[in-house]
Amino acid sequence: MQSIRPISDLRNKFADVSREVHASDEPVIFTKNGRPDMVVMSAEAFNRMLAEQDELRSREERVYRGILQGIEEFHSGDTTPAKDGFAAIRERKGWH
């Protein structure tokens, strides 16, 4: 569960905040005048988040490349009727 703390805790209770961030492996949200102002997280959690973003970006790029390839094949006339394409997929998957 996310922790929400006043920004003064960052200065006055830094050791507690650090322990909480590492123990929970969740970010801590700091508020200023009752509004979210900062987020603090462990370096490990941050690196994991970056790795997840990179993986998502890679998946998106593969999808976009596949879509572009399909559009290019369509424009060049390199197409297969849907019934033949579905039959080939069923055959490959063993779905008779």
Backbone as CSV, one residue per row, in Angstrom:
resi,resn,N_x,N_y,N_z,CA_x,CA_y,CA_z,C_x,C_y,C_z
1,MET,0.841,-1.174,0.000,0.000,0.000,0.000,0.888,1.240,0.000
2,GLN,0.505,2.218,-0.764,1.310,3.426,-0.864,1.280,4.200,0.445
3,SER,2.413,4.777,0.766,2.528,5.609,1.950,2.534,7.070,1.512
4,ILE,1.781,7.877,2.226,1.722,9.312,1.943,2.158,10.035,3.208
5,ARG,3.129,10.906,3.056,3.699,11.615,4.202,3.879,13.090,3.866
6,PRO,3.906,13.913,4.906,4.224,15.326,4.664,5.699,15.457,4.290
7,ILE,6.016,16.436,3.490,7.386,16.607,3.018,8.368,16.859,4.159
8,SER,7.886,17.363,5.263,8.766,17.594,6.422,9.360,16.287,6.939
9,ASP,8.676,15.146,6.717,9.219,13.853,7.145,10.502,13.513,6.398
10,LEU,10.650,14.033,5.206,11.866,13.762,4.443,13.081,14.346,5.160
11,ARG,12.897,15.503,5.767,13.984,16.152,6.486,14.072,15.640,7.925
12,ASN,12.935,15.563,8.594,12.927,15.260,10.022,12.981,13.778,10.359
13,LYS,12.561,12.924,9.454,12.506,11.484,9.730,13.103,10.682,8.578
14,PHE,14.210,11.167,8.045,14.803,10.545,6.873,15.107,9.063,7.090
15,ALA,15.674,8.702,8.230,16.019,7.298,8.488,14.772,6.427,8.467
16,ASP,13.671,6.919,9.057,12.414,6.162,9.046,11.895,5.999,7.610
17,VAL,11.975,7.070,6.857,11.514,7.036,5.468,12.347,6.027,4.670
18,SER,13.640,6.063,4.839,14.525,5.149,4.129,14.195,3.699,4.479
19,ARG,14.015,3.411,5.762,13.652,2.048,6.183,12.326,1.625,5.546
20,GLU,11.355,2.530,5.540,10.035,2.224,4.990,10.121,1.934,3.490
21,VAL,10.853,2.761,2.763,10.983,2.586,1.314,11.609,1.234,0.996
22,HIS,12.637,0.860,1.727,13.314,-0.406,1.454,12.517,-1.601,1.965
23,ALA,11.847,-1.465,3.100,11.083,-2.583,3.653,9.832,-2.880,2.830
24,SER,9.152,-1.845,2.392,7.896,-2.045,1.659,8.124,-2.266,0.173
25,ASP,9.276,-1.822,-0.340,9.591,-1.864,-1.769,8.553,-1.094,-2.581
26,GLU,7.924,-0.126,-1.951,6.924,0.734,-2.588,7.391,2.186,-2.490
27,PRO,6.991,3.016,-3.445,7.338,4.435,-3.350,6.580,5.116,-2.209
28,VAL,7.166,6.174,-1.707,6.513,7.008,-0.695,6.203,8.346,-1.354
29,ILE,4.973,8.781,-1.206,4.532,10.057,-1.782,4.610,11.113,-0.694
30,PHE,5.260,12.215,-1.010,5.364,13.322,-0.065,4.464,14.458,-0.522
31,THR,3.787,15.038,0.448,2.868,16.127,0.142,3.417,17.455,0.643
32,LYS,3.034,18.497,-0.046,3.378,19.857,0.334,2.076,20.643,0.279
33,ASN,1.708,21.241,1.380,0.434,21.955,1.488,-0.739,21.053,1.112
34,GLY,-0.639,19.774,1.507,-1.724,18.838,1.286,-1.826,18.263,-0.117
35,ARG,-0.887,18.612,-0.986,-0.922,18.129,-2.368,0.331,17.295,-2.662
36,PRO,0.201,16.261,-3.491,1.384,15.467,-3.842,2.463,16.354,-4.451
37,ASP,3.695,16.162,-3.972,4.800,17.008,-4.437,5.988,16.184,-4.937
38,MET,6.303,15.078,-4.249,7.477,14.266,-4.596,7.176,12.799,-4.353
39,VAL,7.944,11.954,-5.045,7.884,10.516,-4.810,9.309,10.040,-4.572
40,VAL,9.479,9.225,-3.543,10.796,8.660,-3.235,10.656,7.145,-3.257
41,MET,11.613,6.490,-3.916,11.612,5.035,-3.978,13.047,4.528,-3.894
42,SER,13.191,3.246,-3.591,14.530,2.667,-3.518,15.140,2.608,-4.914
43,ALA,16.455,2.605,-4.962,17.143,2.505,-6.252,16.797,1.194,-6.941
44,GLU,16.650,0.121,-6.172,16.293,-1.185,-6.746,14.913,-1.127,-7.401
45,ALA,13.945,-0.541,-6.705,12.598,-0.412,-7.265,12.623,0.485,-8.501
46,PHE,13.411,1.539,-8.456,13.514,2.449,-9.598,14.092,1.730,-10.810
47,ASN,15.171,0.963,-10.603,15.792,0.223,-11.706,14.840,-0.824,-12.272
48,ARG,14.073,-1.475,-11.403,13.087,-2.449,-11.853,12.011,-1.761,-12.713
49,MET,11.574,-0.576,-12.281,10.585,0.183,-13.035,11.131,0.554,-14.417
50,LEU,12.382,0.985,-14.472,12.996,1.322,-15.767,13.081,0.103,-16.673
51,ALA,13.436,-1.050,-16.108,13.521,-2.280,-16.897,12.147,-2.664,-17.441
52,GLU,11.109,-2.513,-16.624,9.743,-2.816,-17.071,9.322,-1.873,-18.197
53,GLN,9.691,-0.603,-18.079,9.373,0.356,-19.135,10.096,0.004,-20.425
54,ASP,11.361,-0.401,-20.318,12.125,-0.803,-21.512,11.485,-2.011,-22.179
55,GLU,11.050,-2.990,-21.387,10.404,-4.179,-21.933,9.098,-3.807,-22.627
56,LEU,8.320,-2.941,-22.011,7.068,-2.496,-22.617,7.330,-1.769,-23.929
57,ARG,8.341,-0.898,-23.937,8.702,-0.169,-25.149,9.117,-1.141,-26.251
58,SER,9.867,-2.175,-25.899,10.292,-3.176,-26.890,9.089,-3.922,-27.460
59,ARG,8.149,-4.287,-26.589,6.945,-4.966,-27.069,6.151,-4.067,-28.010
60,GLU,6.001,-2.806,-27.637,5.270,-1.868,-28.487,5.944,-1.734,-29.847
61,GLU,7.272,-1.654,-29.860,8.002,-1.534,-31.125,7.783,-2.756,-32.005
62,ARG,7.768,-3.965,-31.400,7.528,-5.183,-32.184,6.122,-5.162,-32.781
63,VAL,5.150,-4.706,-31.992,3.777,-4.628,-32.505,3.705,-3.640,-33.660
64,TYR,4.293,-2.460,-33.484,4.259,-1.449,-34.547,4.949,-1.948,-35.810
65,ARG,6.104,-2.623,-35.653,6.799,-3.167,-36.827,5.925,-4.189,-37.544
66,GLY,5.224,-5.030,-36.778,4.332,-6.017,-37.377,3.190,-5.362,-38.127
67,ILE,2.625,-4.315,-37.545,1.542,-3.589,-38.218,2.053,-2.962,-39.505
68,LEU,3.212,-2.306,-39.441,3.781,-1.686,-40.648,4.090,-2.725,-41.716
69,GLN,4.590,-3.872,-41.293,4.873,-4.942,-42.253,3.574,-5.389,-42.922
70,GLY,2.521,-5.543,-42.133,1.230,-5.935,-42.696,0.701,-4.909,-43.678
71,ILE,0.840,-3.640,-43.362,0.390,-2.574,-44.272,1.192,-2.610,-45.567
72,GLU,2.515,-2.785,-45.446,3.361,-2.854,-46.646,2.993,-4.060,-47.497
73,GLU,2.749,-5.204,-46.863,2.379,-6.398,-47.615,1.031,-6.208,-48.310
74,PHE,0.113,-5.546,-47.627,-1.198,-5.284,-48.228,-1.050,-4.411,-49.461
75,HIS,-0.273,-3.342,-49.337,-0.091,-2.425,-50.468,0.650,-3.077,-51.638
76,SER,1.508,-4.026,-51.332,2.245,-4.696,-52.414,1.463,-5.868,-52.999
77,GLY,0.293,-6.163,-52.419,-0.532,-7.253,-52.929,-0.140,-8.610,-52.384
78,ASP,0.774,-8.637,-51.450,1.238,-9.898,-50.854,0.290,-10.263,-49.711
79,THR,-0.897,-10.741,-50.075,-1.930,-11.038,-49.078,-2.397,-12.477,-49.212
80,THR,-3.064,-12.951,-48.169,-3.653,-14.282,-48.142,-5.110,-14.124,-47.737
81,PRO,-6.027,-14.795,-48.388,-7.423,-14.727,-47.954,-7.544,-15.174,-46.493
82,ALA,-8.436,-14.527,-45.764,-8.576,-14.795,-44.335,-8.814,-16.266,-44.050
83,LYS,-9.687,-16.916,-44.817,-9.988,-18.325,-44.540,-8.733,-19.191,-44.681
84,ASP,-7.865,-18.868,-45.638,-6.620,-19.620,-45.798,-5.648,-19.322,-44.659
85,GLY,-5.589,-18.057,-44.252,-4.716,-17.678,-43.141,-5.127,-18.348,-41.844
86,PHE,-6.442,-18.345,-41.564,-6.934,-18.993,-40.342,-6.712,-20.501,-40.393
87,ALA,-6.889,-21.086,-41.559,-6.639,-22.525,-41.707,-5.172,-22.849,-41.424
88,ALA,-4.273,-22.004,-41.911,-2.839,-22.218,-41.668,-2.516,-22.095,-40.181
89,ILE,-3.135,-21.146,-39.511,-2.905,-20.987,-38.070,-3.428,-22.208,-37.319
90,ARG,-4.646,-22.664,-37.671,-5.205,-23.835,-36.996,-4.308,-25.057,-37.207
91,GLU,-3.796,-25.190,-38.415,-2.899,-26.321,-38.725,-1.622,-26.245,-37.897
92,ARG,-1.032,-25.036,-37.840,0.218,-24.852,-37.085,0.018,-25.114,-35.601
93,LYS,-1.135,-24.737,-35.073,-1.417,-24.904,-33.637,-1.982,-26.285,-33.309
94,GLY,-2.346,-27.034,-34.351,-2.932,-28.347,-34.116,-4.391,-28.272,-33.697
95,TRP,-5.057,-27.211,-34.110,-6.480,-27.012,-33.785,-7.342,-27.472,-34.948
96,HIS,-7.545,-28.705,-35.105,-8.296,-29.206,-36.274,-9.744,-29.192,-36.029
